[in-house]
């Protein structure tokens, strides 16, 4: 019986460890976004949105609007952050960052809060799954 008693707690511990994290980001992506991420876009966002060593959502939202993100999208995420909804801060930073990345890839630059243009060179994301197959089919048809 002692074997049964020893295995029961061992089975519960991994489940408890998984529940301990409050992040909504899957673990395979969490490193990419930890501390605001890495790379030229992440550094640009951190530089523009940090006040006294703390991330300022007000400045981040202003930066997003200045670069042409739709007001309704920014307002949607702003309200989630203000309501302190579970995961809102991380989801907001990740989603709006991805929208800024699209603009940076298209234009090769973003506009800072001081109206200065900053060149940002981002590689195109690698296609996977159905998108990759569609691109291959399109290329084969040409």
MARKOL-561520 format. One record per residue (C-alpha): residue number from 1; x, y, z. Coordinates in nm, 2 decimals. Layout:
MARKOL-561520
<rec><tilum>NUM</tilum><xx>X</xx><yy>Y</yy><zz>Z</zz></rec>
...
This chain:
MARKOL-561520
<rec><tilum>1</tilum><xx>0.00</xx><yy>0.00</yy><zz>0.00</zz></rec>
<rec><tilum>2</tilum><xx>0.29</xx><yy>0.23</yy><zz>0.05</zz></rec>
<rec><tilum>3</tilum><xx>0.36</xx><yy>0.22</yy><zz>-0.32</zz></rec>
<rec><tilum>4</tilum><xx>0.01</xx><yy>0.35</yy><zz>-0.39</zz></rec>
<rec><tilum>5</tilum><xx>0.05</xx><yy>0.62</yy><zz>-0.14</zz></rec>
<rec><tilum>6</tilum><xx>0.38</xx><yy>0.73</yy><zz>-0.29</zz></rec>
<rec><tilum>7</tilum><xx>0.24</xx><yy>0.75</yy><zz>-0.65</zz></rec>
<rec><tilum>8</tilum><xx>-0.07</xx><yy>0.95</yy><zz>-0.57</zz></rec>
<rec><tilum>9</tilum><xx>0.11</xx><yy>1.26</yy><zz>-0.45</zz></rec>
<rec><tilum>10</tilum><xx>0.36</xx><yy>1.23</yy><zz>-0.74</zz></rec>
<rec><tilum>11</tilum><xx>0.07</xx><yy>1.24</yy><zz>-0.99</zz></rec>
<rec><tilum>12</tilum><xx>-0.09</xx><yy>1.54</yy><zz>-0.83</zz></rec>
<rec><tilum>13</tilum><xx>0.23</xx><yy>1.76</yy><zz>-0.81</zz></rec>
<rec><tilum>14</tilum><xx>0.28</xx><yy>1.80</yy><zz>-1.19</zz></rec>
<rec><tilum>15</tilum><xx>-0.09</xx><yy>1.90</yy><zz>-1.23</zz></rec>
<rec><tilum>16</tilum><xx>-0.06</xx><yy>2.15</yy><zz>-0.94</zz></rec>
<rec><tilum>17</tilum><xx>0.26</xx><yy>2.30</yy><zz>-1.10</zz></rec>
<rec><tilum>18</tilum><xx>0.08</xx><yy>2.35</yy><zz>-1.43</zz></rec>
<rec><tilum>19</tilum><xx>-0.21</xx><yy>2.52</yy><zz>-1.26</zz></rec>
<rec><tilum>20</tilum><xx>0.03</xx><yy>2.75</yy><zz>-1.07</zz></rec>
<rec><tilum>21</tilum><xx>0.10</xx><yy>2.96</yy><zz>-1.38</zz></rec>
<rec><tilum>22</tilum><xx>-0.16</xx><yy>3.23</yy><zz>-1.45</zz></rec>
<rec><tilum>23</tilum><xx>-0.03</xx><yy>3.30</yy><zz>-1.80</zz></rec>
<rec><tilum>24</tilum><xx>-0.27</xx><yy>3.25</yy><zz>-2.09</zz></rec>
<rec><tilum>25</tilum><xx>0.02</xx><yy>3.22</yy><zz>-2.33</zz></rec>
<rec><tilum>26</tilum><xx>0.12</xx><yy>2.87</yy><zz>-2.42</zz></rec>
<rec><tilum>27</tilum><xx>0.46</xx><yy>2.78</yy><zz>-2.28</zz></rec>
<rec><tilum>28</tilum><xx>0.61</xx><yy>2.73</yy><zz>-2.63</zz></rec>
<rec><tilum>29</tilum><xx>0.55</xx><yy>3.11</yy><zz>-2.69</zz></rec>
<rec><tilum>30</tilum><xx>0.61</xx><yy>3.25</yy><zz>-2.34</zz></rec>
<rec><tilum>31</tilum><xx>0.99</xx><yy>3.29</yy><zz>-2.39</zz></rec>
<rec><tilum>32</tilum><xx>0.92</xx><yy>3.50</yy><zz>-2.71</zz></rec>
<rec><tilum>33</tilum><xx>0.72</xx><yy>3.75</yy><zz>-2.52</zz></rec>
<rec><tilum>34</tilum><xx>0.89</xx><yy>3.74</yy><zz>-2.17</zz></rec>
<rec><tilum>35</tilum><xx>0.99</xx><yy>4.09</yy><zz>-2.06</zz></rec>
<rec><tilum>36</tilum><xx>0.84</xx><yy>4.24</yy><zz>-2.37</zz></rec>
<rec><tilum>37</tilum><xx>1.03</xx><yy>4.02</yy><zz>-2.61</zz></rec>
<rec><tilum>38</tilum><xx>1.36</xx><yy>4.07</yy><zz>-2.80</zz></rec>
<rec><tilum>39</tilum><xx>1.45</xx><yy>4.22</yy><zz>-3.13</zz></rec>
<rec><tilum>40</tilum><xx>1.42</xx><yy>4.56</yy><zz>-3.29</zz></rec>
<rec><tilum>41</tilum><xx>1.04</xx><yy>4.60</yy><zz>-3.25</zz></rec>
<rec><tilum>42</tilum><xx>1.05</xx><yy>4.49</yy><zz>-2.89</zz></rec>
<rec><tilum>43</tilum><xx>1.33</xx><yy>4.73</yy><zz>-2.81</zz></rec>
<rec><tilum>44</tilum><xx>1.14</xx><yy>5.01</yy><zz>-2.99</zz></rec>
<rec><tilum>45</tilum><xx>0.82</xx><yy>4.94</yy><zz>-2.80</zz></rec>
<rec><tilum>46</tilum><xx>1.01</xx><yy>4.92</yy><zz>-2.47</zz></rec>
<rec><tilum>47</tilum><xx>1.20</xx><yy>5.25</yy><zz>-2.53</zz></rec>
<rec><tilum>48</tilum><xx>0.88</xx><yy>5.43</yy><zz>-2.63</zz></rec>
<rec><tilum>49</tilum><xx>0.66</xx><yy>5.28</yy><zz>-2.36</zz></rec>
<rec><tilum>50</tilum><xx>0.87</xx><yy>5.28</yy><zz>-2.05</zz></rec>
<rec><tilum>51</tilum><xx>0.85</xx><yy>5.54</yy><zz>-1.78</zz></rec>
<rec><tilum>52</tilum><xx>1.07</xx><yy>5.52</yy><zz>-1.47</zz></rec>
<rec><tilum>53</tilum><xx>1.17</xx><yy>5.16</yy><zz>-1.55</zz></rec>
<rec><tilum>54</tilum><xx>0.80</xx><yy>5.05</yy><zz>-1.57</zz></rec>
<rec><tilum>55</tilum><xx>0.59</xx><yy>4.97</yy><zz>-1.88</zz></rec>
<rec><tilum>56</tilum><xx>0.33</xx><yy>5.24</yy><zz>-1.94</zz></rec>
<rec><tilum>57</tilum><xx>0.01</xx><yy>5.11</yy><zz>-2.11</zz></rec>
<rec><tilum>58</tilum><xx>-0.10</xx><yy>5.47</yy><zz>-2.17</zz></rec>
<rec><tilum>59</tilum><xx>0.22</xx><yy>5.54</yy><zz>-2.37</zz></rec>
<rec><tilum>60</tilum><xx>0.19</xx><yy>5.20</yy><zz>-2.55</zz></rec>
<rec><tilum>61</tilum><xx>-0.17</xx><yy>5.28</yy><zz>-2.65</zz></rec>
<rec><tilum>62</tilum><xx>-0.06</xx><yy>5.63</yy><zz>-2.77</zz></rec>
<rec><tilum>63</tilum><xx>0.22</xx><yy>5.47</yy><zz>-2.97</zz></rec>
<rec><tilum>64</tilum><xx>-0.02</xx><yy>5.22</yy><zz>-3.13</zz></rec>
<rec><tilum>65</tilum><xx>-0.26</xx><yy>5.50</yy><zz>-3.24</zz></rec>
<rec><tilum>66</tilum><xx>0.03</xx><yy>5.71</yy><zz>-3.37</zz></rec>
<rec><tilum>67</tilum><xx>0.12</xx><yy>5.42</yy><zz>-3.60</zz></rec>
<rec><tilum>68</tilum><xx>-0.23</xx><yy>5.38</yy><zz>-3.74</zz></rec>
<rec><tilum>69</tilum><xx>-0.38</xx><yy>5.11</yy><zz>-3.54</zz></rec>
<rec><tilum>70</tilum><xx>-0.76</xx><yy>5.14</yy><zz>-3.54</zz></rec>
<rec><tilum>71</tilum><xx>-0.90</xx><yy>5.34</yy><zz>-3.25</zz></rec>
<rec><tilum>72</tilum><xx>-1.17</xx><yy>5.08</yy><zz>-3.17</zz></rec>
<rec><tilum>73</tilum><xx>-0.90</xx><yy>4.80</yy><zz>-3.14</zz></rec>
<rec><tilum>74</tilum><xx>-0.69</xx><yy>5.01</yy><zz>-2.91</zz></rec>
<rec><tilum>75</tilum><xx>-0.99</xx><yy>5.11</yy><zz>-2.70</zz></rec>
<rec><tilum>76</tilum><xx>-1.10</xx><yy>4.75</yy><zz>-2.68</zz></rec>
<rec><tilum>77</tilum><xx>-0.76</xx><yy>4.64</yy><zz>-2.53</zz></rec>
<rec><tilum>78</tilum><xx>-0.74</xx><yy>4.96</yy><zz>-2.31</zz></rec>
<rec><tilum>79</tilum><xx>-1.07</xx><yy>4.87</yy><zz>-2.15</zz></rec>
<rec><tilum>80</tilum><xx>-0.96</xx><yy>4.52</yy><zz>-2.08</zz></rec>
<rec><tilum>81</tilum><xx>-0.64</xx><yy>4.64</yy><zz>-1.91</zz></rec>
<rec><tilum>82</tilum><xx>-0.84</xx><yy>4.90</yy><zz>-1.71</zz></rec>
<rec><tilum>83</tilum><xx>-1.09</xx><yy>4.63</yy><zz>-1.60</zz></rec>
<rec><tilum>84</tilum><xx>-0.79</xx><yy>4.41</yy><zz>-1.49</zz></rec>
<rec><tilum>85</tilum><xx>-0.93</xx><yy>4.12</yy><zz>-1.68</zz></rec>
<rec><tilum>86</tilum><xx>-0.74</xx><yy>3.79</yy><zz>-1.65</zz></rec>
<rec><tilum>87</tilum><xx>-0.45</xx><yy>3.79</yy><zz>-1.89</zz></rec>
<rec><tilum>88</tilum><xx>-0.54</xx><yy>4.13</yy><zz>-2.04</zz></rec>
<rec><tilum>89</tilum><xx>-0.20</xx><yy>4.30</yy><zz>-2.00</zz></rec>
<rec><tilum>90</tilum><xx>-0.01</xx><yy>4.02</yy><zz>-2.17</zz></rec>
<rec><tilum>91</tilum><xx>-0.28</xx><yy>3.96</yy><zz>-2.44</zz></rec>
<rec><tilum>92</tilum><xx>-0.28</xx><yy>4.34</yy><zz>-2.51</zz></rec>
<rec><tilum>93</tilum><xx>0.10</xx><yy>4.37</yy><zz>-2.54</zz></rec>
<rec><tilum>94</tilum><xx>0.12</xx><yy>4.06</yy><zz>-2.76</zz></rec>
<rec><tilum>95</tilum><xx>-0.18</xx><yy>4.14</yy><zz>-2.99</zz></rec>
<rec><tilum>96</tilum><xx>-0.10</xx><yy>4.51</yy><zz>-3.04</zz></rec>
<rec><tilum>97</tilum><xx>0.27</xx><yy>4.43</yy><zz>-3.09</zz></rec>
<rec><tilum>98</tilum><xx>0.18</xx><yy>4.19</yy><zz>-3.37</zz></rec>
<rec><tilum>99</tilum><xx>-0.04</xx><yy>4.46</yy><zz>-3.53</zz></rec>
<rec><tilum>100</tilum><xx>0.26</xx><yy>4.70</yy><zz>-3.51</zz></rec>
<rec><tilum>101</tilum><xx>0.48</xx><yy>4.43</yy><zz>-3.66</zz></rec>
<rec><tilum>102</tilum><xx>0.25</xx><yy>4.41</yy><zz>-3.96</zz></rec>
<rec><tilum>103</tilum><xx>0.28</xx><yy>4.79</yy><zz>-4.01</zz></rec>
<rec><tilum>104</tilum><xx>0.66</xx><yy>4.78</yy><zz>-3.96</zz></rec>
<rec><tilum>105</tilum><xx>0.70</xx><yy>4.50</yy><zz>-4.22</zz></rec>
<rec><tilum>106</tilum><xx>0.49</xx><yy>4.69</yy><zz>-4.47</zz></rec>
<rec><tilum>107</tilum><xx>0.65</xx><yy>5.03</yy><zz>-4.42</zz></rec>
<rec><tilum>108</tilum><xx>1.00</xx><yy>4.93</yy><zz>-4.29</zz></rec>
<rec><tilum>109</tilum><xx>0.95</xx><yy>5.19</yy><zz>-4.01</zz></rec>
<rec><tilum>110</tilum><xx>0.73</xx><yy>5.30</yy><zz>-3.72</zz></rec>
<rec><tilum>111</tilum><xx>0.67</xx><yy>5.65</yy><zz>-3.58</zz></rec>
<rec><tilum>112</tilum><xx>0.79</xx><yy>5.72</yy><zz>-3.22</zz></rec>
<rec><tilum>113</tilum><xx>0.59</xx><yy>5.93</yy><zz>-2.97</zz></rec>
<rec><tilum>114</tilum><xx>0.81</xx><yy>6.22</yy><zz>-3.06</zz></rec>
<rec><tilum>115</tilum><xx>0.70</xx><yy>6.19</yy><zz>-3.43</zz></rec>
<rec><tilum>116</tilum><xx>1.04</xx><yy>6.07</yy><zz>-3.53</zz></rec>
<rec><tilum>117</tilum><xx>1.04</xx><yy>5.78</yy><zz>-3.78</zz></rec>
<rec><tilum>118</tilum><xx>1.24</xx><yy>5.48</yy><zz>-3.67</zz></rec>
<rec><tilum>119</tilum><xx>1.35</xx><yy>5.21</yy><zz>-3.92</zz></rec>
<rec><tilum>120</tilum><xx>1.26</xx><yy>4.86</yy><zz>-3.81</zz></rec>
<rec><tilum>121</tilum><xx>1.36</xx><yy>4.57</yy><zz>-4.02</zz></rec>
<rec><tilum>122</tilum><xx>1.15</xx><yy>4.26</yy><zz>-3.95</zz></rec>
<rec><tilum>123</tilum><xx>1.17</xx><yy>3.94</yy><zz>-4.14</zz></rec>
<rec><tilum>124</tilum><xx>0.85</xx><yy>3.80</yy><zz>-4.29</zz></rec>
<rec><tilum>125</tilum><xx>0.71</xx><yy>3.53</yy><zz>-4.07</zz></rec>
<rec><tilum>126</tilum><xx>0.76</xx><yy>3.17</yy><zz>-4.20</zz></rec>
<rec><tilum>127</tilum><xx>0.45</xx><yy>3.01</yy><zz>-4.34</zz></rec>
<rec><tilum>128</tilum><xx>0.34</xx><yy>2.68</yy><zz>-4.18</zz></rec>
<rec><tilum>129</tilum><xx>0.05</xx><yy>2.44</yy><zz>-4.21</zz></rec>
<rec><tilum>130</tilum><xx>-0.23</xx><yy>2.53</yy><zz>-4.45</zz></rec>
<rec><tilum>131</tilum><xx>-0.08</xx><yy>2.87</yy><zz>-4.54</zz></rec>
<rec><tilum>132</tilum><xx>0.24</xx><yy>2.70</yy><zz>-4.65</zz></rec>
<rec><tilum>133</tilum><xx>0.06</xx><yy>2.45</yy><zz>-4.86</zz></rec>
<rec><tilum>134</tilum><xx>-0.15</xx><yy>2.73</yy><zz>-5.03</zz></rec>
<rec><tilum>135</tilum><xx>0.17</xx><yy>2.93</yy><zz>-5.10</zz></rec>
<rec><tilum>136</tilum><xx>0.33</xx><yy>2.62</yy><zz>-5.26</zz></rec>
<rec><tilum>137</tilum><xx>0.02</xx><yy>2.55</yy><zz>-5.47</zz></rec>
<rec><tilum>138</tilum><xx>0.01</xx><yy>2.92</yy><zz>-5.59</zz></rec>
<rec><tilum>139</tilum><xx>0.38</xx><yy>2.90</yy><zz>-5.67</zz></rec>
<rec><tilum>140</tilum><xx>0.34</xx><yy>2.58</yy><zz>-5.86</zz></rec>
<rec><tilum>141</tilum><xx>0.05</xx><yy>2.73</yy><zz>-6.06</zz></rec>
<rec><tilum>142</tilum><xx>0.27</xx><yy>3.02</yy><zz>-6.18</zz></rec>
